[in-house]
């Protein structure tokens, strides 16, 4: 998991661990539709970068899943998260 933040490595690892916990709560819903998500990292401004896999790739609903499902859950749970970008 690549982190591209300007803060301490310990803070980065702790933030990524908290993000991973939230993504694990979301993962079963994605897998039930044949998809999955991979955390790539988070930058200093709180932008979380993820990659969708499986059926989520190219799915017309993936943009809604990203904003309504993933981004909303991360922002509600983790104050440092400002946005989620799929790469």
Beta strands, then each sheet from edge to edge (+ up, - down):
strand 1: 35-42
strand 2: 47-54
strand 3: 83-86
sheet 1: 1+ 2- 3-
end
